[in-house]
Amino acid sequence: VLRPSAAPPAAAGGPPVAGGGADRGKAWGQFWGADCEALDWDMPEGGGAMHAVNGATDKLIRAMGRKPETAGVAMALNLVARVNGRRERLRMDDVGEVSALVAQCSVTSDALLHLLTVRVLDKLTRIGVPVLATVLRLAEAALKGTSGGGAGADAEQLALTDGGSPDASKIADSLESAVVGGAARDPRDARAVSRILMLLARFGERSAQARLALAEHRAETLCLSVLAHSPATLPPMAVTHAIRVLSLMFCSGGEAGTQDDGETSRSAAPSIPKCRMMSKSLSVLLNRSPEDGQLPGSAGMAAALDLLLRLNSARSMCLNLLFSTAEDAGADGAAVGHPVPVTVSCAFRLGVCANRLARELASADQRWDSTPRGSEGEAEAEESLASWLHVGELLVNLCQTVFVNCPTASVFLAVMLPGGVAPERVNEDTLKGILADVNTVLGRITGRTQRSETVLLRAAALLGNLRALQIGLLDTKMGPPPATLTREELSLPRQGVAGGASAAAGGADAARGLAGCSPEDLDHPMEEVVSILDAALDLENDPDWQLVAELDAADTAPGAGPRCEWEFDGAAHRAKRKAAIEKAEADLRAKRQKQKDRAERDERALARSSTSRRPSEAEGGRGSAGDSKMPRRSGSGVAASGSPPTSGGPPSAA
């Protein structure tokens, strides 16, 4: 008699049944899941659907499984979830195909596919598939171009002079001609770089583990290359997106992530050399002159100043960006208060940036004042003036942060003066000249009482902060820069205070025990779908996205048919891969057959040679035995050594 039981009895050597299904699945494999908890004969009539969805974590599937009319759909969805959850059944070819598809979709101009690619990239990164490295290499290739034409040819060998010595100019020309594509040559590649940067920024915003993956794959290399690239060949917002990615990587506050084993891991703080290198790149961007090429806009300058402000918010990092040390300040074993020799070496400067801000504010103010009130031009001029006022607010806040952390006024002047050198003597006239042009322009803007009150209030608040900074400069120490700083002042704070909310979120993910599953995958899936569609609609209406998602007219070759070569076709790609695999297998079988035939021929030839050699060896043995009984004599009648005798009888005497 079968009696119902809550769980099957534990077999000898089998998995325990005291724990939940997730524990057994983790300890004994995927086949010991939650579906072993109930048996078919325990179910009432019509309860098979509920048994089929037993153990499902999706609320929608469980709700559909309770109703007979939707039970079939719930069973199908649960089956798909189970197959997708058992990733060990996937072959490496399948994983490689998915990775290649994600990398190809990273440059898409479709808004919905762009957002879905961000989510898939996050999922694959969580389970350890290195798709991010491929996406970064693709972005580098789109930015700098790829080598083509001279496949495998050495530039030095191609550029040898008549005398046999390489010519540097010819080598450079050869390398330049070998590069194909790139943002400087193809505007489509420039727009693709900007779309990939937007993808990386959205990917980094999803979780602390995503930001840790960006740091591990050295995504700052791509961002710094974008900052150093000619801005005339890139979309206007490419620099802003690159700085946004850098901000996510360097200013995340040591947030916690969840490893595959469920333990919480904390990302390491960025190293001081990397922060100094990034600060120098931002300084070059902020202090760019018209002779250097196209100047960055207000959005790019605001993003750069905001990143510098967040970096300098910690006193230890600010001091490391203002001073250079000859020894490691964080070395273990040093005594408390150990002095560290330092020299003033500012990783960023703001003098040229302040002068440009004054010019841009004056130009925007004149344009705002010259436009008729209530017109469309006035709204545009007001928006432009407001954007540059935002840049001024960030600059003044950064100056205040640096001033608070500076030991003396001379160190602050090294940041603000164009030369970047700390003066030996500081007087009041030099301090009053800091941001004097910006002060004058702001005073003129606040005097226009007939214009918008919002702009006037922002300008007045900015003017008040600037005057407070100038008053504080007059009250600070006027001595020379310090020669030493203590180890505690230069040591970065240990991670663990910042990112507490992220750590709690990481612990919640670990409690779920589902690697690669985020909360939106488990709670309210339909709401998440609707939010993705809304985000796609907002992205399509975004002017920045419209600028980089614009497609060029494709040149279709005559006779190409209705389907173009550049259009992605999944079925065609799979057919090509299958044909390539079958061809490789056929070649391997043919090669093995040739080796087998060759071995058989060698064996037959060896057998024939051994058969023909046996009678001759027997005759040669008898002849050599007869010769050994007689003395050897020199002469023509004696047979040569190793050759059979000419006749069967003994040789005649001489």
N, C-alpha and C positions, 0 to 999 in steps of 0.2 A: 504494500500500500504506500503510495506516494503521499507524504505529508509536506505541506508548505513550510518553507524555511526562509529566513531573511537573507541568508547567504550560503553558498555552497561550502561544504566542509573542507578544511585545509588538508590537502594531500601531503603525503610524506615527501619532503623536499620541495614542496610547492610554495608559492607565495603566501604570506599571511593574509588573513581576511579581516583582521580586526580593524585595520586602518581604512581610510577612504580609497576610492578608485584612483584618485590622482597619485596617492602614495604608492599603491601597487604598480601603477603604470610607470612611475619613475624608477622603482626598484627592480621590477621584473620584466619590463618591456611593454610594448604598445598593446599586446593582445590581452593584458590583464587590466581592462578598463572598467568603467562603472557599469557597463552593461551586464556584468556577471552578478550584480546584486539581486536581480529578480529573474525568475524563470517563466517560460511561456505558459506552463500549466497553472501558474499562480494568478495569471491575468484573467479578469472577467471577460465576457464576450464583448468584442469591440475594443478591447484595451490593448491590442497589438500595436497601435500607433503610439500610444503612450510609452510602451516598452521600447519602441524603435527610437524614440527621442529621449530615452532615459540617459541622464548624464550630460545632456546638452546644456551649455552655458549661455547660449543666446536666448534672451527672453522672448523674442519674436517666435523662434522655433518652438519653444515650450508652450507658448500661448496657442499657436496654430495646432499643436499636437493634441490639445484637449478637445478640439471640435472634430467630429467625424468628417465634415465636409472639407476641411483643410488638412486632414491628417496625412494624405498622400504627399502634398507639397512639403509638409514638415519633415516627413521621412526622407524625401529627396534632398532637401537642404541640409539635414543632419548628416546624410551620407557624404555630401560634398565637403562639409566641414571636417568629417573624420578623415577623408582621403587627403585633404589639404593639411590636416594636422600631423599626419604621419609622413614627415619630410624625408625619413630615411629610405623610403621607397623610391625616391627620385634618383635618377641616374645623373652622373656628372654632366652628361651631354644636355640634359634638360635644364640643369642649373646654369650651364653656360649659355644656353639659348635665352633663358629668362634674363640673365645679366646683360647679354648683348641687346636685348629688346629694351631694357630699361635705359641703357646708355644711349640708344638711338632715340628714345622718347624724351631724353633730357633736353634736346634742342627743338622740341616741337613748338609750333606757333599756335596750337589749339589750347585754349585756356583750361578746359576741363581735363584734357589729357595731361597738361602741365601739373595741375593739382594732384591728380591721381599718381603721377610719377613721383611726386614728393612723398606720398604715403608709402608707395611700394619701395622706394629707396630706403625709407626709414625701417620698414619691416625687414628687408633683406640685410640691412646693416645690423639690426638687433640679433639676428640669428647667425651672424658671422660671415655672410657672403660679401666679398670685397668688391662691391659694385662701385663704391665711391671712388676708388682709385681709377677705374676706367673713365668715369665721368670727368675727373680732373685732367686726365691725359687728353681727353677729347677737347676740353676747354683750352688747354695749352696749345694743341694743334690748331684750333680755330683762331687763337690769338696770334701765334707766331708763324703759322704755316707748317707744312711738312715737306720733307725732301722728296723730290721726284725727278724724273727725267734721267739723271745719271745714277741709276740704281747700282749701288755698290761701288761706284767709281770714286777714287780718291781725288779730292780737289787739288792737292799738291802735285799729284801725277799729271792731272789735266793742265796745270798751270806752269809746267816747267819751261824755263827759258831755253834759248839755244845753247847756252853754256852749261845747262844741266842743273842750275840752281833755281829754287822756287822763287817766284815773284809775289810779293804780298798783295799787290793790287790785282794781279790775275787770280790769286786764290780767293780774294774777296768777291771778285766778279763771278767766279765759278760758283761759289757758295750762294750768292744772291740769285743767280740764274737757276740754281737747283731747287730753290724753295718754291713750293706751289701753294697758293691760297694764302690765308692769313688776313687779319683785320685790316692791315695796311693796303692790301691788294683787292680784297673782295668785301663789299659792304654786307653781304649776306653772312660772312664769317663774323663780322663785327657785331651784328645783331644776335647771332648765335651765342657769342661770348656773354652778352648782356643777359640773355634768357637763362643761361646756365648759372650766372651769378644770382639771379633772382631765385632759381631753383635751390641753390645752396643756402641762401638766406632763409627761405621758408623751411628747408630741411633742418637748419640749425635751431630754428624757433620751436621745433616740436618737442625736444627733450634734451636733458643734459647729456644723455648717451650719444645723441647726434652731434652735439658740440664737441664731445670727446673724440668722436670719430673724425671730425674735421681737423682737430689738432693732431691726431695720430697720422693722418694722411698728408699732413703739411699743406693744408689748403691755403695758408698764408703766402706760399710761393706764388700761386696764381694771382692772388689779390695784389701783392706787391708788384707783379709784372704788369697788371692793369694800371696801377698808379704810375708806373714808370713809362708806360706806353704813350705814344702821341695822342693827345685828346682829340685831335681833329679827325682821326679815323675811327673813333668809337662813338656810340650814342651818348648823349649828354648825361644820362643817369647811370652809365656803367661804373663810373668812379664812385658814385654814391652807393651802389649795390656792393661793390668791392669793400668799401669801408664798413658797410653794415655787416658783412661776413666777418671782417676782422674784429669788430666790436663784439660779436657773439663769441668769438674764440678767446679773446684776451680779457674780456670784462664780464665773464659769466659768474665770477665770484666763487670759484671752486665748488660748483654744484655737484650733487651726487647722482650717480647713475646706477643701473641695475645690471649685473653681470648675468651670464647664462645660468650659472648655478644658483641664482637667487640672492647672492650676497651683494651688499651695497658697496660700490667702488666710488672713490672720490677723485675727480680729475686734478692733476697736478697744476700748480700755479705756473703761468708762463715764465720762461726764463728771462732774466734781465737783459742779456744780449739781444734776444728777439724783440723785447719791448723797445730797446734803444734803436734797433734797426727800423722797426715800424714807425717810431716817432720821427726819425730822420726822413723817411719817405713821406710822411704826412707834412713835415716842415717844408720839404721841397715842393710839394703840391700847393701849400698855402702861400709860399713866397715866390711863386712863379711870376715872371715878368712878361710883358708882351713880346719881348725879343725871343723868349723861349717857346713861343707857340700860343695856341689857344688857351685862354685862362679858364679856370674852373668857375662854374656858376655858384649862385648862392646856396643851392642845395648841397653841392659837393663841399664847399667850405664849411657849411654848418655841420655836416656829418664828420668832417675831419676834426673840427674844434670840439665837438661833443665827445669823440673818442679820446682826444687828449685830456679833456676835462675829467672823464671817468678814470683814466689811467693815473692822473695826478691827485685823485681824491685821497689816496693813501699816502701818508707822509713818507714812508720808506721808499715807495716806488718813485715819488716825486724827487727825492734826494738822489736816487740812483740815476734818474734821467738828467739831473743837473750836474752831478759830479761823476768822475771816473775814478776807480780805485785800482791800485796795483795788486791787491790781494783779495781773496774771497772773503766777503764780510760774513757769510753764513757758515764759515768753517767751524767744525766742532772742536771743543777743547780750549777755545779762547776764553779768557776771564771776562767777567761782567764789567762793562765799561772800558773794554780794550780799545784804545784809539787806533783808527784806521787812516792812513795817509790818503788824502783826496786832492784832486785838482778840478777846477771848474771846467767842465766840458758839456755844454748844453746839447742835448739830443734834439731839441726843437727850438725855433726862434719865431718871434711874432712881430718883429719890427716892420718888415715889408707888408705883412698881412694887415697890420693896423693902418698903414698908409693907403693901401688899396681900399679898405673899408671906408675911410674918410672920403675917398673919391667917389665910390659907388653910392654912398649916402647922399652926397652933394648932387650927383647926377640924377638920382631918383627923386630927390626933393624938388629939383628944378622942373623935371618932367611932370611931377604931381602938381606943382603950382601953376604950370602953364596950361594944363588941360582944363576945359570948361567944366563947371560943377554939374553933376548929374549925368554926365556923358559916359559912354562905355570906355573911352580912353582914360577917364579919371579912375574907374574901378581897376583897370589894369595897372595904372601907375601906382595906385594905392597898394595893390597886392605886391608889386615889385619892391616898394619902399618897406612894406611890412616884412618881406623875406630878408632884406638886408638889415633891418632892425633886429631880427632874430639872430643873425650872424653877430651883430654887435653885442647882444646879450650874452651869447656864448663866449665871445672873446673877453668881455669884462669879467665874467664869472671865472674863466680860466686864469686871468691875471690875478684875481683875488685869491684863488686857490694856491697859485705858485707863490704869491707874495706872503701868504700866511706860513708856508713851509720853508721859505728862504731864510737862512740865518742872518744875512745882512742885505742891505739895499743894493750893493754892488753885484750880487749874484742875480737879483731880479733885473738889473739893468743889462746884464749879459744876455738875458732872454729877449729884452725889448729893443735894445739898440741894434741898428742894422749890421754892425760889424761883428756882433756876437762875442765881444771880449769884455770882461769885467774891468771897469776903470779903476785905477788906483785911488783916485780921489773923487768923492761924490759931493756935489753942491746942490743947493735948492733949485737953481735954474734948470739943471739937468732933470731933476725929479718932476718939476712942473711941466716940462716938455713932453712927458710921457702921455701919449694919446691926446695931445693938445688939439690936433686937427679934428679928431672925432668929437671932442668937447665943443668946438666951435660950430660944427655942422649940426649937432644935436640942439644947441641953443637956438639956431636959426629955425629948425623944424618946430620946436615947441612954441615959437612966436607966431605961427600961422593958426590963429584962433578961428578962422572961418572954415576950417576943414574938419575931417572926421575926428571925433573925440577919441576913438580907439587908438589911432596912430599917435595922437598927441600924448595920451596917457602912457603909452609904451615908451615913447621917446623921453618923456619927463622922468619915468622910473629909471630908465637906462642912464640918463644924465645924472640923477642922484647917486646911483651906484658908482659911476665913474668919478664923481667928485669925492665920494667917500674913500675910494682907492687912492686918489691923489693926496688926500689929507693923511691917510695912513702911511704913505710913503715918506712924508715929511717927518713923521714921528718915529720912524724906525732907525735902527743902528746904521751909522755911516762908515763903519770900519771896513777893512779889507775882507775878502772871503776867508773862511777858516781853512787851516791847513790839515786838520784831522777832524773826523767824526767818530762817534762811538759805534761799536758793532751793533748795538741794539737799534740805533737810528737807521742803519742801512739794511738790516735784516728784514726780509719780507715777513708779514704775519703768517702764522701757520693757518692752513685751511681748516675749516670746521665751524666757524661762526656764521659765515655767509652761506646762503643756500639752504637754510634749515627747512623751508617748505619743500624744496626739491628733494631733500633727503627723506622727508616724510612720504613724499610721493613715490620715491624709489622703494621705500620699505613696503608701501602698499602693493606695488607691482610684484615685489618678492613674495609677499603673502599669497598673491594669486597663484604663483608658481607657473605662470604662463610666459615663457620667454617670447618676446616679440609681439605681445598682445597689449595694446593700450586701452585705457578705460572706455574710449568711444567704440571699441570693437565689442564690448560686452553689454554696455548700457545704452538703451535707446538707439538702435541701429538706424531706424528710419529717420530720426531727427538728424543723425549724422549725415545721411544721404542728402537730405534737404539742405543742410548747411553747406555741403560740398557744392551743390548746384547753385546756391546763392553766392558762394565765394567765386565760382566760375563766372557768374553774371557780373559781379563787381569787377573782376579782373578784366573781363572783356571791355568794360567801360573805362578802365584806367588809362589815362593818356600815355603814361610811360609804357604800358604793355602794348598799346596800339602802335607806338613808335617802333618798338623792336620786333613786333609780330607781323609787320607788313611784309608780304611775300613779293618777290620779283617774278615777272613773267618768265615762265620756263620755256626755253627754246626746244621745241619738239622736232626731232629729226624727221625728214620726210619718209613715209612708209613705216613709221614706228608703231602704227596701229592706235587703237583707242587708249591703251595703257602706256604711260610714259615710263622711261627707265628709272627715273628718280623716285617714282612713287613706291612706297613700301607695300609688298605683297607677301603676307605671311605664308600662304600656301606655296608660292613660288620659291621662297627661301627654304622651306622645309623640303620641297622636291629637289632643290639643288644640293642640299646637305645629304639627302638620302642617296642621290646619284653619286656624289663624291665618296660617300662611305661604301657603296656597292662597288665602285671602281677600285677603291683601295683594297677591299676584300678580294676582288677578282684578281688584281695584280699580285696580292700575297699568295693566293692559291696557285696562280700560274708559276710564280717563283718557286714555291715549294715543289710543284710537279716537275719543274726543270731540274731542281736539285735531286729529286728522287730518280729521274731518268738518268742523270749524269752518274749517280752512285751505282745504278744497275749496270750501266755500260762499263764503268770501271771494274765492277766485280766480274763481269763476263770476260773482259780483256785479261784480267788477272788470272782467271781460271784457264783460258786458252794458253796463255804464256806458260803457266805451270805445267800443263799437260804436255806441251811440245818440248819443254825443257827436260822432262824426266828421262826419255830414251837417250838423248844426247849426253846427259850426265852419266848414265850407266856405261855407255861406250867410252866416254872420256875417262871414267874411273878405271875400266879394265886396261886401257892403253897406258894410263899413268902408272898402274901397278906393274906392267911389264917393263916399262922404262926404268922403274926404280931398282930393278934387279941387275941392270947393266951399268957399267961406268959411263959417264958422259964424256964425250970427246968433241973437241972443236973441229969443225969441218963442214963441208957442204952436205955430207951424208947424214949428219945428225939433224933430227927434227927440231924445229924451233920450240922454245919453251911455251907451254900453254896451248899448242896446236896439235891436233890429232896426227898420227903417223900417216904417211902417204900410202902404205900398204899394210896388209894384215900381218906379214912376217917380220922377223927382226931385222934391223938395219944392217947392211953389209959393211964389212970392215974396210978401212981405207986402204 
